[in-house]
């Protein structure tokens, strides 16, 4: 698989104001799962987001929702305006 597709996911994370530190691909309950570590550059706080699936199996809209939910659970600040912009951009996707 081309690395270009992974760049799109990283761009979403960065647009939300986070830095993507790394991505771990693990087997969980018999399926492949990606776990992403993101950091808020303003505070240095790090959060772990379990996507529950491999990134490429999720639509961009689903990926966005999982990142937002994971960031909120980790106590990282999320810019609502940027979320709204991305939701609008991805609204035509499944």
Secondary structure, 3 states (H helix, E strand, C coil): CCCHHHHHHHHHHHHCCEEEEEEEEEEECCEEEEEEEEEECCCCCEEEEECCCCHHHCCHHHHHHHHHHHHHHCCCCCCHHHHHHHHHHCCCCC
